C-alpha cells in the first residue's frame, strides 16, 4: 500500500519549492497509486487544495506558535503543517483524529520526534481555538482568507467591488465542475445525457453553448470508455464560446497559430464536419503531440499539425478565411483549475503584452480580404484584453470589430467582446474579440 499523504506531500513540495506545475506530477503519481488498487482522489484533493490555500494555511499556522520561531521554520516543515490544517479545515470526510495523527506520524517519519511534536502542537492548538481573526484592511483580509497574492487582489479591486472580488476568490477556491464538449461528428447531446443517466451520472446543460454539458462526476466521466472512443472532450464553456465566436463553417481554410493543447482547434474541426482545412501551429512538441492524440481520438481528418514557433510560420500570405489567436497570457481566468498559477508571479507582463501585440500583427497578415480574426485570452486583465484589441484596431484601419452578440448569448457579451466573469457566469474567465478584414 502507498501512503497517499506522503505522495501528496512530495508533489506539493516540488510545486511550492521549485515553482513547477502539478499536472504531470499528479498524473504520474496517480498511475502509481492505481497500480496498487487504491484510488487517487485523496491525492488530488490534498495537492490541489494545499497549493491553492497555502497563504491561508500559513496565516493560520502562524497564529499558534511564536512568530520568530515560525518565521525561521523550514518551508518543508511548514508544508507538513499546511497538509494537516487543510484536512482539519476543508476535508469533512477525514476525521480530526486521522488528520492529526497521520500528519504527525509523517512528520516523525521524515524529520524525527522533535518536528513531530512541533507539528502536533500547532494542529492541537488550532483545534482548541475559536474563530481566526484576519486583518481588517480589505485587500490583506481577502489575500489571507482566500489565499491569493495581495498584488492580484489589489488589481481585481480596480475592476470590481470588494464583495465581487470576494465572490471571485470564493469561486476560484471551489472544486471545479467538469465541462464536457460533445463530439458532434460522433454522437448527439441527448444520447450522451441518456448514456450517463443509465450509469447514475447526471449531466446538466448550459445556455452558454449547445454542445457543452456540466457535471460534478469528473472521474466517472473521464474514466468511461466513451471518452477514449472520442464521443466527447473536456472543454470549459468559456473556451467553447471562443470557437463559436469564430464560427467555423464547412470547406473553409482556418489557421490556429497557438493551437496547443488542442481544445479549441479540435472543436473547430468538429464544427467544420471534417471538411476544408485547418492548420494547427504550436512550438511545443508536447502540445502538438496532444493535439495529434486528440485528433486521432475524435477521428478528425481535416487538420494539419505543425510544430513550429508561430512567429516563424510562413509564408506570410492572406490565405485564410479565419485565423484564431488564442495567445499566451497570465491565465488569471483559470485559477480554479490551475491551483499553482496564482503563485507564479514571475511572469513578465510587459513581455507578454509585447508577444500579444506581435501575435495580433502576425495573425492579421494571414487573413483574406473579407475574412475574420479572433483574438482570445483566458485572462481577466484589461491590458491583455480590451486594450490590446483597441490598440490593434487603431493601427489596422482595415479591420473592424464585429459584435460577439451576433454569435453567442448576449449575457456573455460586453461592449461587443466575448467576456466571461467567473463569479458571475460560473465558468472560467475568458475574453475574445472578433474582427473582420474589410475588402479593398
MARLOTI-250511 format. One record per residue (C-alpha): x, y, z negated. Coordinates in pm, whole numbers, plus 50000, padded with zeros to 5 digits. Example, Ala and Ser with C-alpha at 12.3 -4.5 7.8 and 13.67 -1.06 7.14 Angstrom:
! MARLOTI-250511
512304955049220513674989449286
END
This chain:
! MARLOTI-250511
500005000050000501145035250081500975062949821498905088050021499585116649778503325111449825502905111450204500805143250182503475159349965506185151250220504185166850505503295198050303506955202750211508055201650575505395226650679505905251750397509685249250365510665245050730507905265750895506795236551112503305226851233501355199151061499625183751365502265159251484503375151151128499795142651031499325121451342502475101151274501735096850903498095087150959499205059951204501475045750933498615046750680496135029950916498535000850970498144991850600494344991650630493995024150435492075054450559493875087450631491035111050528492655119250191495935127350367494235152550597492215168150316495245173150091497635185350361495255209450533493805221250202497055227950019498575245650318495525268050355495105275649985498755278349877498585315449783495525309849564497065278649408500315297349344498455326249179496525302148954499645282248860501465314348767498785322148508499645291548299503375294348244505895320948150506315344148451510135344048461510235306148436507645302048710509315327148944512545306848930510835273048970511935254049282509385255749563509365217749585508075216249226505525243549295504165223349587503555194149347501605217749121499615230149423498795193849507497415187449158495505220149134493965215549478492505182249372491135197249049489605227949214488445216349557488095178249558484815168749393485335132349493488535130049282488215127648904490155151648681491915121548528493105108748866494105143348989496305149948685497705115148627498575107748990500275141649033502245138448709503285102848797504515115649134506445143948965508155119548726508995095349006510565122549223512115146048967512105129448622510205132348294511025168948227509435180548553506555156348496505825172948159506065207748316503545198648589501275181648333501295212448109500165235848388497395212548507496145207048150496205244548078494125250448390491535225048272491315242847935490985277248092487945298448159487475319948467490545330548670490915368448680492025382449017493375417749080490745444949113492265460549426490235446649715492945435349959495025419749680491965401649542490995387749881494585377949959494955357649638491415344449605491065332649966494775326250025495885349050308498885372050352497935406850238499045421450574496365401150750493685411650503494685448350547494445445150926490945429950904489785457350668490465481750952487795463751160485245451750906483805459350562485175442150251482095419850241482575409750606486265402550551485345381050251482875362150471485585357950736488065344250482485425321050340484615307550687488285301150767488625281150443485715257950521486305222750655485895226451034482975210451213483805191851532482695208051858482485183452146482055191052515480015167352726481765155053041479025161753293480925141553553480255110253345477095114853139474345137953011473925155952680470755137652571472355103852638475255112652408472875125352137470895092852151474045071552166475325085751836471885087551675471765049651706475065049451511473615072851243475825101651353473925134251403474875159151673473495194451694473045216751996474215252952009472775281752207476355292652289476765265752556474515238752705477445214552722478605217252359477425196352063478465201251698478875175351423480285170251075481225134251165484555142551327486415109851264483465088451374483175107851699486895107651779487335070851698484405059851914485145041652238483025067452425485785093252363488565071352506486335063452804486015100452884482405108652804483335139652603486225161452487486935182152177486465219152251485175248052043482095265552180484035298252199486595282552435483855266752647482255300852695485545314552834485285288853116481595296153165482505332953196484945323153473482005304853637483895278753841481985267454148482335238254385485015239654655486795269954506490525273754452491335281954089494645288753914495205284453538498625299153457498845289753085496925257253107498205236852810496945217752623494175214652881490795220352719489755248852945491265236053270489595202053238486245219353179486865239753496487315206853686484105192453542482075223053640483565221353992482395184854010485855173354121485725194754435488025222454555491455225954399492755235754057496405244153989497285239553620500605255453523502365253153186506055254953100505955229752814506265193152925504425180652615501455202352712501375192253077501615156152960498475161752753496705177753050497585147453263496335123452996493085142852955492545144553331493015106853359490675100253065487995123053211488515109253566489375143453708490805142254061490885178254187493775190953973497455196254047499545198953730502825218453742505405220253463506915254753516507155288453348504125308153468506345338253534508405317753781505475301553958505035311054320504985320954592503175352454486500175354554713496505364454676495375328854745492875320154469489165326254425489625327754048492535329853805492395321753434494895337353194494495321352852497585339152726499935332952431498565352052129498735354551750495915329051716494125346751432490765334351558491615297651493492805299751131490105274951025491555246651235495265255751220495995257350850499615269050868499125296351129498125322550871501565319550707503675321251019504045358751035507415357151210505725362551545506875394451713503585411551801505265436752029506925408452224503575390452254501885422152376504545425652646504045389452755500285395152774500725427052975503055409653219500715379853243497855402553350500035418453615501165384153736497685368753736496255397953933498725391454216497185356954279493545368554313491925371154655490015402454751486545397354607487925371554362487955371753982490475373253700489595361853345491875371853059491365354552724492885350352377491985333052051492975364351857490935389351654493475417151715492155445051938495695453352055495805419052219492245421152346490335452752439493425474752455495265450852687492345449652930491725487052917495415494052989495385469053277492315485053436493895519453412496925506953607494995485053853492195505754003491305477754245489975456653953486655463453780485265448753459482295425553508479905423253212480095390053032476355391752964475745380653325477285346653241476955339352867474325346152595474125383152504474805377952133478385368052217478995399452426480375432652301480995461952537480975438252833483545414652679483045379352551483755382852181483075357251910483435366451543483895335851317481865348151017479055359751243478905332451509480195302451307482865292951560486455302151642487285338151721487765343552093487975372252338487675372452717487265397952992486195390853350487455414053622486655415053993489225424154256487495448454488487655441954862489665466755065
END
